[in-house]
Amino acid sequence: MHRYRSHTCAALRKSDVGQNVRLSGWVHRVRDHGGLLFIDLRDHYGLTQIVADPDSPAFKIAETVRGEWVIRVDGEVKARMAETANPNLPTGEIEIFAREIEVLSAAKELPLPVFGEPDYPEDVRLKYRFLDLRRDTLHKNIVKRTQVIAAMRREMGGAGFTEYSTPILTASSPEGARDFLVPSRIHPGTFYALPQAPQQYKQLLMVAGFDRYFQIAPCFRDEDPRADRLPGEFYQLDLEMSFVTQEDVWNTMGPLMTKVFEEFAEGKPVTKEWPRIPYSEAIRKYGSDKPDLRNPIVMEAVTDHFAGSGFKVFANMIASNPKVQVWAIPAKTGGSRAFCDRMNAWAQQQGQPGLGYIFWRKEGEKLEGAGPLAKNIGEERTDAIRTQLGLDDGDACFFVAGEPDKFYKFAGEARTRAGEELNLVDRDRFELCWIVDFPFFEWSEEEKKVDFAHNPFSMPQGGLEALQNQDPLTIKAFQYDAVCNGFEIASGSIRNQSPETMVAAFEKVGLSQQDVEDRFGGLYRAFQYGAPPHGGAAFGIDRVVMLLVGAKNLREISLFPMNQQAQDLLMGAPSPATLTQLRELELRVLPQKKEA
């Protein structure tokens, strides 16, 4: 027999009754039932119940073992009685009568419990991540993650993509976040950068003649953490294709990712035909470029109904500024004053003056609008709003007014809030879509200049001509995001492979041809030597897995994540470098100013 095990803790079934077996694993818990000892033994694969009675030679040792000790058990497989079988466990119809137990490794008192997975402070969980990872939910999430990545690899291979690896030590590049810099010992005073994404390399691969590339790529960005973003490092399914339009990318990746989602969705519906929603429409209808389409609320403009009305606040705003619009957020079933007041109070907590509303109720046979706005604008206008939005008895509607550019985010948050509060959101499905036609440029209020809205390497719609003759803020990009349940899960574009167009685009944000050559020399040079039209995307693996397992934050699907302060509590990073290390790199650390 093998030194440690003949079977795993998930392998034995009723058909194995009578066999002599050997199992090894961790003691999940110990139960004393009046002299009979029950030990739940756990390994990577599952759980098996061990029984030791006072007559067993293993009993004395069984009495000493504690939670999370590692033990070896020899014994006989026996069938459980029907009333004691555990239908929730694959091994629930059998148990092992222990004849011999060997302690392979005792465990100190645990700093956090494994059994039962009670809530526990995150700093403790991260410091003792090796224990945290023994918890069943987290363990399964990590296994699921590897399975999702394997499915992605399989499907990408089936779609004709080949996996390539690109450098980790590279040059600094403006990808939208701060770089992590790595000092060079061989070239003192100079630095490598960790890649924010393999963007330039994958484009160079297309120029080099490799047609369909993909990579499960690590990306490094020095940005502030949040729940849907891991600090420091994350992984993406990075891909690029030559001689394609954006429709080709959508038609390839939409069905492929649907297939991956369906494989792990546990029967939940997954969008088969992804709608393609222009950016301006997404902002208008949902107040977000990553809308949760499980929420049925669609916002509509109702400016005309308030223009010249008795509600002077809105009417005066409309009269004094042609850019002012009034948007309606219809809320079916929200027609109670209590709910409307709660929404209004929430809006004030967000720093807004409030949230105007109308709700409809039947007075006898007559359907009437109620609330201050209804009184101010009158019966006719109130009914016109109700008719436009398809509302009825027991429904409500909220209103936001101003310049849409300034209020759309708040309107989107109000839509989300109303949908969740009224339980209108169908949580048991995966709603996917493409957001398309992003603006190429945006106005930076901070710097008082035009800046790239998204990816600087995208092709502007209309090409060089648009850059030369169009108002930059009206130019759209061949750029798209994939969105699932309110989370952006991918971003991509058709790339700008023309040197002239590339220079013209960067000139709009204040960079010269020389700047382009200095900062993107490799890419710019490559485009002089025959570059195919190409495009691609990158899917955030961490977010996809988070959605598929139903986790609330990314630390629940990552092996060894950092905390919210971007610290690795397990390994103690970041940490000061030694004087020897600094000397070799010819670096000196400036002393930190002490807080007064």
C-alpha positions as CSV (number, residue, x, y, z in Angstrom):
1,M,0.0,0.0,0.0
2,H,1.1,3.6,-0.7
3,R,2.9,5.3,2.2
4,Y,0.1,7.9,2.6
5,R,-3.0,7.0,0.7
6,S,-4.8,4.4,-1.3
7,H,-7.7,6.7,-2.1
8,T,-8.5,10.4,-1.8
9,C,-11.1,11.7,0.7
10,A,-13.6,12.0,-2.1
11,A,-13.2,8.7,-3.8
12,L,-14.9,6.0,-1.6
13,R,-18.5,4.9,-2.3
14,K,-20.9,2.1,-1.2
15,S,-19.3,-0.2,-3.7
16,D,-16.0,0.0,-1.7
17,V,-17.6,-1.5,1.5
18,G,-15.3,-4.1,3.0
19,Q,-12.1,-2.7,1.6
20,N,-9.1,-1.9,3.7
21,V,-8.0,1.6,2.7
22,R,-5.5,4.3,3.7
23,L,-6.4,8.0,3.7
24,S,-4.4,11.1,4.5
25,G,-5.6,14.7,5.1
26,W,-6.5,17.4,7.5
27,V,-8.8,17.0,10.5
28,H,-11.8,19.1,9.5
29,R,-13.5,18.6,12.9
30,V,-13.8,16.0,15.7
31,R,-17.1,15.0,17.3
32,D,-17.4,12.9,20.5
33,H,-20.7,10.9,20.6
34,G,-20.7,9.2,23.9
35,G,-17.4,7.4,23.6
36,L,-17.5,7.1,19.8
37,L,-15.2,9.5,18.1
38,F,-16.1,10.9,14.6
39,I,-13.4,12.6,12.6
40,D,-14.2,14.4,9.4
41,L,-11.0,14.0,7.3
42,R,-10.5,16.5,4.4
43,D,-8.2,16.8,1.5
44,H,-8.2,18.8,-1.8
45,Y,-10.8,16.5,-3.3
46,G,-13.4,16.1,-0.5
47,L,-14.4,14.8,2.9
48,T,-14.7,11.3,4.5
49,Q,-16.0,10.4,7.9
50,I,-13.7,8.4,10.2
51,V,-15.0,6.5,13.2
52,A,-12.9,5.3,16.2
53,D,-14.5,3.3,19.0
54,P,-12.9,2.5,22.4
55,D,-12.0,-1.0,21.2
56,S,-10.0,0.3,18.2
57,P,-6.2,0.4,18.6
58,A,-6.4,3.8,17.0
59,F,-8.7,5.2,19.7
60,K,-6.0,6.6,22.0
61,I,-4.4,8.7,19.2
62,A,-7.9,9.7,17.9
63,E,-8.6,11.2,21.3
64,T,-5.5,13.5,21.0
65,V,-6.1,14.9,17.4
66,R,-7.4,18.4,16.9
67,G,-8.7,20.6,14.1
68,E,-6.3,21.0,11.1
69,W,-3.8,18.4,12.2
70,V,-2.6,16.3,9.3
71,I,-3.1,12.5,9.9
72,R,-2.9,9.2,8.1
73,V,-5.8,6.7,8.7
74,D,-5.8,3.0,8.0
75,G,-9.2,1.3,8.3
76,E,-12.1,-0.6,6.8
77,V,-14.9,0.9,4.6
78,K,-18.3,0.4,6.2
79,A,-21.8,1.3,5.1
80,R,-23.6,3.9,7.1
81,M,-27.1,3.1,8.3
82,A,-29.8,4.8,6.1
83,E,-30.8,7.2,8.9
84,T,-27.1,8.4,9.4
85,A,-26.2,8.7,5.7
86,N,-25.3,12.3,4.5
87,P,-27.0,13.0,1.1
88,N,-25.1,16.3,0.8
89,L,-21.7,14.4,0.7
90,P,-20.5,12.2,-2.2
91,T,-18.9,9.9,0.4
92,G,-22.0,10.2,2.7
93,E,-23.1,6.6,2.4
94,I,-19.9,5.2,3.9
95,E,-17.4,5.7,6.8
96,I,-14.0,4.3,7.7
97,F,-13.6,2.3,10.9
98,A,-10.1,3.4,12.0
99,R,-7.6,0.7,12.9
100,E,-4.5,2.9,12.9
101,I,-3.9,6.6,13.0
102,E,-0.5,8.3,12.4
103,V,-0.1,12.0,13.2
104,L,1.9,13.4,10.2
105,S,1.8,17.1,11.4
106,A,0.3,18.6,14.5
107,A,-1.1,22.2,14.3
108,K,-0.8,25.0,16.8
109,E,-3.9,26.8,17.9
110,L,-5.5,28.4,14.8
111,P,-5.4,32.2,14.3
112,L,-8.7,31.8,12.3
113,P,-11.2,29.0,12.1
114,V,-11.5,26.9,9.0
115,F,-14.5,24.8,9.9
116,G,-17.8,26.7,9.4
117,E,-16.1,29.6,7.6
118,P,-17.4,32.3,10.0
119,D,-16.8,36.0,9.0
120,Y,-13.3,37.0,10.2
121,P,-11.3,40.2,9.9
122,E,-9.7,40.4,6.5
123,D,-6.3,41.3,7.7
124,V,-6.1,38.0,9.6
125,R,-7.4,36.1,6.6
126,L,-4.8,37.6,4.4
127,K,-1.9,37.2,6.8
128,Y,-2.8,33.5,7.3
129,R,-3.9,33.0,3.7
130,F,-2.7,29.4,3.6
131,L,-5.3,28.6,6.3
132,D,-7.9,30.8,4.7
133,L,-7.5,28.8,1.4
134,R,-8.4,25.7,3.3
135,R,-12.0,27.1,3.7
136,D,-14.3,25.2,1.4
137,T,-15.8,28.2,-0.4
138,L,-12.5,29.9,-1.2
139,H,-10.9,26.6,-2.1
140,K,-13.7,25.8,-4.6
141,N,-13.5,29.4,-6.0
142,I,-9.8,29.0,-6.7
143,V,-10.4,25.6,-8.4
144,K,-13.2,27.1,-10.4
145,R,-10.9,29.9,-11.5
146,T,-8.4,27.4,-12.9
147,Q,-11.2,25.6,-14.7
148,V,-12.5,28.8,-16.2
149,I,-9.0,29.7,-17.5
150,A,-8.6,26.2,-18.9
151,A,-12.0,26.5,-20.7
152,M,-10.9,29.9,-22.1
153,R,-7.6,28.4,-23.4
154,R,-9.6,25.5,-25.0
155,E,-12.1,27.7,-26.7
156,M,-9.4,30.2,-27.9
157,G,-7.5,27.3,-29.4
158,G,-10.7,26.0,-31.1
159,A,-11.2,29.4,-32.6
160,G,-7.8,29.4,-34.3
161,F,-5.9,31.5,-31.7
162,T,-2.3,30.6,-30.7
163,E,-0.9,31.4,-27.3
164,Y,2.3,33.6,-27.1
165,S,4.1,35.1,-24.1
166,T,5.3,38.7,-24.1
167,P,7.9,40.3,-21.8
168,I,7.3,41.3,-18.2
169,L,10.2,43.8,-18.1
170,T,9.4,46.4,-20.6
171,A,9.3,50.2,-21.2
172,S,7.0,52.7,-19.5
173,S,3.8,53.3,-21.5
174,P,0.7,55.5,-21.0
175,E,-2.0,52.9,-20.6
176,G,-4.2,54.9,-18.3
177,A,-2.6,54.1,-14.9
178,R,0.8,54.6,-13.1
179,D,3.5,52.1,-14.0
180,F,5.4,50.0,-11.5
181,L,9.1,50.7,-12.1
182,V,12.0,48.3,-11.8
183,P,15.4,49.9,-11.4
184,S,18.2,48.5,-13.7
185,R,21.5,47.5,-12.0
186,I,23.3,47.2,-15.3
187,H,22.2,50.6,-16.5
188,P,22.2,52.7,-13.3
189,G,19.6,55.5,-13.1
190,T,17.3,53.8,-15.7
191,F,14.2,51.8,-15.1
192,Y,12.1,49.1,-16.7
193,A,8.4,49.1,-16.3
194,L,6.1,46.2,-15.6
195,P,3.4,46.0,-18.4
196,Q,0.1,47.6,-17.7
197,A,-1.1,45.4,-20.6
198,P,0.8,43.7,-23.4
199,Q,-0.8,46.2,-25.8
200,Q,2.2,47.2,-27.9
201,Y,3.7,43.8,-28.0
202,K,0.5,42.1,-29.3
203,Q,0.2,44.8,-32.0
204,L,3.9,44.2,-32.9
205,L,3.0,40.5,-33.2
206,M,0.3,41.4,-35.8
207,V,2.9,43.5,-37.7
208,A,5.2,40.5,-37.5
209,G,2.7,38.4,-39.3
210,F,1.2,36.3,-36.5
211,D,-2.5,36.3,-37.3
212,R,-4.5,35.3,-34.1
213,Y,-2.7,35.8,-30.8
214,F,-3.9,35.3,-27.2
215,Q,-2.3,35.2,-23.8
216,I,-3.5,34.8,-20.2
217,A,-1.5,37.9,-19.4
218,P,-0.5,39.3,-16.0
219,C,-0.9,43.1,-15.9
220,F,0.5,45.5,-13.4
221,R,-1.0,48.9,-12.5
222,D,-0.1,51.1,-9.6
223,E,-3.6,52.4,-9.0
224,D,-5.9,52.7,-5.9
225,P,-7.7,49.4,-5.0
226,R,-11.5,49.0,-5.1
227,A,-13.8,46.0,-4.7
228,D,-13.9,45.2,-8.4
229,R,-10.1,45.9,-8.9
230,L,-7.1,44.0,-7.4
231,P,-4.3,46.3,-6.3
232,G,-1.1,45.9,-8.2
233,E,-1.7,42.8,-10.4
234,F,-4.5,41.2,-12.3
235,Y,-4.9,38.8,-15.2
236,Q,-6.6,39.2,-18.6
237,L,-7.4,37.1,-21.6
238,D,-5.6,39.2,-24.1
239,L,-6.2,38.7,-27.8
240,E,-5.5,40.3,-31.1
241,M,-6.6,39.5,-34.7
242,S,-5.3,40.7,-38.1
243,F,-7.4,41.7,-41.1
244,V,-10.6,42.2,-39.1
245,T,-13.3,44.7,-38.5
246,Q,-14.8,45.3,-35.1
247,E,-17.8,43.1,-36.2
248,D,-15.4,40.2,-36.7
249,V,-14.1,40.7,-33.1
250,W,-17.6,40.8,-31.7
251,N,-18.8,37.8,-33.8
252,T,-15.8,35.7,-32.6
253,M,-15.6,36.6,-29.0
254,G,-19.3,37.0,-28.1
255,P,-20.3,33.4,-28.9
256,L,-17.0,32.1,-27.4
257,M,-17.5,33.9,-24.1
258,T,-21.1,32.9,-24.0
259,K,-20.0,29.3,-24.3
260,V,-17.5,29.8,-21.4
261,F,-20.2,31.5,-19.2
262,E,-22.7,28.7,-20.0
263,E,-20.2,26.0,-18.9
264,F,-20.0,27.5,-15.4
265,A,-23.3,29.3,-15.0
266,E,-24.9,26.3,-13.3
267,G,-28.0,26.5,-15.5
268,K,-28.5,30.3,-15.1
269,P,-29.5,31.9,-18.5
270,V,-26.7,33.6,-20.4
271,T,-27.2,36.1,-23.2
272,K,-26.7,34.4,-26.6
273,E,-27.0,37.4,-28.9
274,W,-25.1,40.2,-27.3
275,P,-26.8,43.6,-28.0
276,R,-24.6,46.3,-29.3
277,I,-25.4,49.5,-27.5
278,P,-23.8,52.8,-28.6
279,Y,-22.0,54.6,-25.8
280,S,-24.3,57.7,-26.1
281,E,-27.4,55.4,-25.9
282,A,-26.1,53.6,-22.8
283,I,-25.5,56.9,-21.0
284,R,-29.0,58.1,-22.1
285,K,-30.9,55.0,-21.1
286,Y,-28.9,53.7,-18.2
287,G,-26.7,56.5,-17.0
288,S,-23.7,54.3,-17.3
289,D,-21.3,52.8,-19.9
290,K,-21.4,49.5,-18.0
291,P,-25.2,49.1,-17.5
292,D,-26.7,46.2,-15.6
293,L,-29.3,45.0,-18.1
294,R,-30.9,42.7,-15.5
295,N,-32.5,46.0,-14.3
296,P,-35.5,46.6,-16.5
297,I,-35.6,50.4,-15.8
298,V,-34.9,52.5,-18.9
299,M,-34.6,56.3,-18.5
300,E,-36.3,58.7,-21.0
301,A,-36.1,62.4,-21.7
302,V,-39.3,64.2,-20.6
303,T,-37.9,67.8,-21.0
304,D,-40.9,69.0,-23.1
305,H,-43.4,68.1,-20.4
306,F,-41.6,70.4,-17.9
307,A,-40.8,73.3,-20.3
308,G,-43.1,76.2,-19.5
309,S,-44.7,74.2,-16.7
310,G,-45.8,75.3,-13.2
311,F,-42.8,73.6,-11.7
312,K,-40.6,76.7,-11.9
313,V,-37.3,75.0,-10.7
314,F,-37.2,72.8,-13.9
315,A,-39.0,75.3,-16.2
316,N,-36.5,78.1,-15.4
317,M,-33.5,75.8,-15.9
318,I,-34.9,74.8,-19.3
319,A,-35.6,78.4,-20.3
320,S,-32.2,79.7,-19.4
321,N,-30.0,77.0,-20.9
322,P,-30.6,75.0,-24.1
323,K,-28.3,72.2,-22.9
324,V,-30.7,71.4,-19.9
325,Q,-32.7,68.2,-20.1
326,V,-35.1,66.5,-17.7
327,W,-34.7,62.7,-17.5
328,A,-37.3,60.4,-16.0
329,I,-36.5,57.2,-14.1
330,P,-39.6,55.1,-14.2
331,A,-40.1,52.8,-11.2
332,K,-42.8,50.2,-11.6
333,T,-44.4,49.1,-8.2
334,G,-42.6,52.0,-6.5
335,G,-45.8,54.0,-6.1
336,S,-45.8,54.7,-2.3
337,R,-44.9,58.0,-0.6
338,A,-42.7,56.1,1.8
339,F,-40.5,54.7,-1.0
340,C,-40.4,58.0,-2.8
341,D,-39.3,59.7,0.4
342,R,-36.6,57.1,0.9
343,M,-35.3,57.7,-2.6
344,N,-35.4,61.5,-2.0
345,A,-33.5,61.1,1.3
346,W,-30.9,58.8,-0.4
347,A,-30.4,61.5,-3.1
348,Q,-29.7,64.1,-0.5
349,Q,-27.1,61.7,1.1
350,Q,-25.3,61.7,-2.3
351,G,-25.0,65.5,-2.1
352,Q,-28.0,66.2,-4.4
353,P,-30.7,68.8,-3.5
354,G,-33.2,65.9,-3.8
355,L,-35.1,63.8,-6.3
356,G,-38.4,65.0,-7.6
357,Y,-41.1,62.3,-8.0
358,I,-44.6,61.6,-9.1
359,F,-46.5,58.4,-8.1
360,W,-49.8,57.2,-9.4
361,R,-52.8,55.8,-7.5
362,K,-56.5,55.2,-8.1
363,E,-58.9,57.6,-6.5
364,G,-62.2,55.8,-7.1
365,E,-62.1,55.0,-10.8
366,K,-59.7,57.8,-11.6
367,L,-55.9,57.3,-11.9
368,E,-54.2,60.3,-10.4
369,G,-50.7,61.5,-10.1
370,A,-49.6,62.4,-6.5
371,G,-46.7,64.4,-5.0
372,P,-45.6,68.0,-5.2
373,L,-44.5,67.8,-8.9
374,A,-47.9,66.5,-10.0
375,K,-49.6,69.4,-8.3
376,N,-47.2,71.9,-9.9
377,I,-47.3,70.7,-13.5
378,G,-51.0,69.8,-13.6
379,E,-53.1,66.8,-14.5
380,E,-52.6,66.9,-18.3
381,R,-48.8,67.0,-18.2
382,T,-48.7,64.4,-15.4
383,D,-50.8,62.0,-17.5
384,A,-48.7,62.7,-20.6
385,I,-45.6,61.6,-18.6
386,R,-47.3,58.5,-17.4
387,T,-48.5,57.6,-20.9
388,Q,-45.0,58.1,-22.4
389,L,-43.4,55.8,-19.8
390,G,-46.1,53.2,-19.8
391,L,-46.8,53.5,-16.1
392,D,-49.9,52.6,-14.1
393,D,-51.6,52.5,-10.7
394,G,-48.9,51.8,-8.0
395,D,-46.0,53.0,-10.1
396,A,-43.7,56.0,-9.6
397,C,-41.3,58.1,-11.5
398,F,-38.2,60.1,-10.4
399,F,-36.8,63.1,-12.2
400,V,-33.3,64.6,-12.6
401,A,-32.7,67.9,-14.4
402,G,-29.6,69.8,-15.6
403,E,-26.9,69.3,-18.2
404,P,-26.7,65.5,-18.9
405,D,-22.9,65.5,-18.9
406,K,-23.0,66.6,-15.2
407,F,-25.9,64.5,-13.9
408,Y,-25.9,61.3,-15.9
409,K,-23.8,59.3,-13.3
410,F,-26.2,60.3,-10.5
411,A,-29.2,59.4,-12.6
412,G,-27.6,56.0,-13.3
413,E,-27.0,55.4,-9.6
414,A,-30.7,56.4,-8.9
415,R,-31.8,53.9,-11.6
416,T,-29.7,51.2,-9.9
417,R,-31.0,52.1,-6.4
418,A,-34.6,52.0,-7.5
419,G,-34.2,48.7,-9.3
420,E,-32.5,47.0,-6.3
421,E,-34.9,48.5,-3.7
422,L,-38.0,47.4,-5.6
423,N,-36.4,44.0,-6.3
424,L,-36.9,44.5,-10.1
425,V,-33.4,43.0,-10.8
426,D,-33.3,39.3,-11.9
427,R,-30.1,38.2,-10.1
428,D,-30.1,34.6,-11.5
429,R,-28.9,35.4,-15.0
430,F,-25.9,36.7,-16.9
431,E,-26.8,39.7,-19.2
432,L,-24.0,40.5,-21.6
433,C,-23.7,43.2,-24.1
434,W,-21.2,45.2,-26.2
435,I,-21.0,49.0,-25.6
436,V,-19.7,50.5,-28.9
437,D,-18.9,53.8,-30.5
438,F,-17.0,55.3,-27.6
439,P,-15.9,58.9,-27.9
440,F,-12.2,59.1,-29.1
441,F,-11.4,62.2,-27.1
442,E,-12.7,63.9,-24.0
443,W,-12.2,67.3,-22.4
444,S,-9.9,67.3,-19.4
445,E,-11.2,70.0,-17.0
446,E,-8.0,69.6,-14.8
447,E,-5.6,70.2,-17.6
448,K,-7.9,72.4,-19.7
449,K,-7.2,70.4,-22.9
450,V,-8.4,67.6,-25.1
451,D,-7.3,64.1,-23.9
452,F,-7.8,60.5,-25.0
453,A,-11.1,59.2,-23.6
454,H,-9.9,55.6,-23.7
455,N,-7.2,53.7,-25.5
456,P,-4.7,56.0,-27.4
457,F,-3.9,53.2,-29.9
458,S,-7.5,53.0,-31.2
459,M,-8.5,53.9,-34.8
460,P,-10.7,57.0,-34.9
461,Q,-13.9,56.5,-37.0
462,G,-13.3,58.5,-40.2
463,G,-9.5,58.0,-39.9
464,L,-7.1,60.8,-40.7
465,E,-9.8,62.9,-42.4
466,A,-11.8,63.0,-39.2
467,L,-8.8,64.1,-37.2
468,Q,-8.1,66.9,-39.7
469,N,-11.6,68.2,-40.3
470,Q,-13.8,67.3,-37.3
471,D,-14.3,68.8,-33.9
472,P,-12.2,66.3,-31.8
473,L,-14.9,66.0,-29.2
474,T,-17.4,64.7,-31.8
475,I,-15.0,61.9,-33.2
476,K,-16.0,58.4,-32.2
477,A,-13.5,55.5,-31.9
478,F,-13.7,51.9,-33.2
479,Q,-13.7,51.0,-29.6
480,Y,-15.9,48.7,-27.5
481,D,-16.4,47.2,-24.1
482,A,-18.0,44.0,-23.0
483,V,-20.3,44.3,-20.0
484,C,-21.9,41.7,-17.8
485,N,-24.4,42.5,-15.0
486,G,-23.1,46.0,-14.5
487,F,-19.4,45.1,-14.6
488,E,-17.0,45.9,-17.5
489,I,-15.4,42.6,-18.3
490,A,-13.5,43.5,-21.5
491,S,-12.2,46.4,-23.5
492,G,-11.0,46.5,-27.0
493,S,-10.7,48.3,-30.3
494,I,-9.6,48.3,-33.9
495,R,-6.1,49.7,-33.7
496,N,-4.6,52.7,-35.4
497,Q,-2.0,51.1,-37.7
498,S,-1.2,54.2,-39.8
499,P,1.8,56.3,-38.7
500,E,0.3,59.5,-40.1
501,T,-3.0,58.9,-38.3
502,M,-1.2,58.0,-35.1
503,V,0.8,61.2,-35.1
504,A,-2.3,63.3,-35.9
505,A,-4.2,61.7,-33.0
506,F,-1.4,62.3,-30.5
507,E,-1.0,65.9,-31.8
508,K,-4.6,66.6,-30.7
509,V,-3.6,65.9,-27.0
510,G,-0.4,68.0,-27.3
511,L,2.2,65.4,-28.2
512,S,4.5,66.0,-31.2
513,Q,5.7,63.5,-33.8
514,Q,9.0,63.5,-31.9
515,D,7.1,62.6,-28.6
516,V,5.4,59.7,-30.4
517,E,8.7,58.4,-31.7
518,D,10.4,58.8,-28.3
519,R,7.5,57.2,-26.3
520,F,6.2,54.5,-28.7
521,G,9.3,54.1,-30.9
522,G,8.9,50.4,-31.4
523,L,5.3,50.6,-32.5
524,Y,5.7,53.7,-34.6
525,R,8.8,52.3,-36.3
526,A,7.0,49.0,-37.0
527,F,4.1,50.8,-38.7
528,Q,6.5,52.1,-41.4
529,Y,7.1,48.6,-42.6
530,G,3.7,47.2,-43.6
531,A,1.2,46.9,-40.8
532,P,-2.0,44.9,-41.3
533,P,-5.4,46.3,-40.1
534,H,-5.8,44.6,-36.7
535,G,-7.9,44.7,-33.6
536,G,-8.6,42.8,-30.4
537,A,-9.7,43.0,-26.8
538,A,-8.8,41.9,-23.3
539,F,-11.2,40.2,-20.9
540,G,-10.6,40.6,-17.2
541,I,-10.3,37.1,-16.0
542,D,-10.6,38.0,-12.3
543,R,-13.9,39.8,-12.9
544,V,-15.3,37.0,-15.1
545,V,-14.5,34.5,-12.4
546,M,-16.0,36.8,-9.6
547,L,-19.3,36.9,-11.6
548,L,-19.4,33.2,-12.3
549,V,-18.9,32.2,-8.6
550,G,-21.1,35.0,-7.2
551,A,-18.3,36.5,-5.1
552,K,-18.6,40.0,-3.7
553,N,-15.0,41.1,-4.2
554,L,-11.9,39.9,-6.2
555,R,-10.0,38.8,-3.1
556,E,-12.4,35.8,-2.9
557,I,-11.2,34.4,-6.2
558,S,-7.5,35.2,-6.0
559,L,-4.9,33.0,-4.4
560,F,-2.7,35.5,-2.6
561,P,-4.1,39.0,-3.0
562,M,-3.0,42.2,-1.3
563,N,-5.2,44.1,1.1
564,Q,-7.0,47.4,0.4
565,Q,-3.8,49.3,1.2
566,A,-1.9,47.4,-1.5
567,Q,0.1,45.4,1.1
568,D,0.9,41.7,1.0
569,L,0.4,40.8,4.7
570,L,1.5,37.2,4.1
571,M,4.9,37.9,2.6
572,G,5.4,41.4,4.1
573,A,5.5,43.4,0.9
574,P,6.3,46.1,0.1
575,S,9.3,46.3,2.4
576,P,12.4,48.5,2.5
577,A,15.4,47.5,0.4
578,T,18.7,46.7,2.1
579,L,21.6,49.2,1.8
580,T,23.5,46.6,-0.2
581,Q,20.6,46.3,-2.7
582,L,20.3,50.1,-3.0
583,R,24.0,50.5,-3.4
584,E,24.0,48.0,-6.3
585,L,21.3,49.9,-8.0
586,E,22.9,53.3,-7.3
587,L,19.7,54.5,-5.6
588,R,19.2,56.4,-2.4
589,V,15.8,56.6,-0.5
590,L,14.8,60.1,0.6
591,P,13.9,60.2,4.3
592,Q,10.2,60.4,4.9
593,K,9.0,63.6,6.5
594,K,7.6,62.9,9.9
595,E,4.0,63.9,10.6
596,A,4.0,67.0,12.9
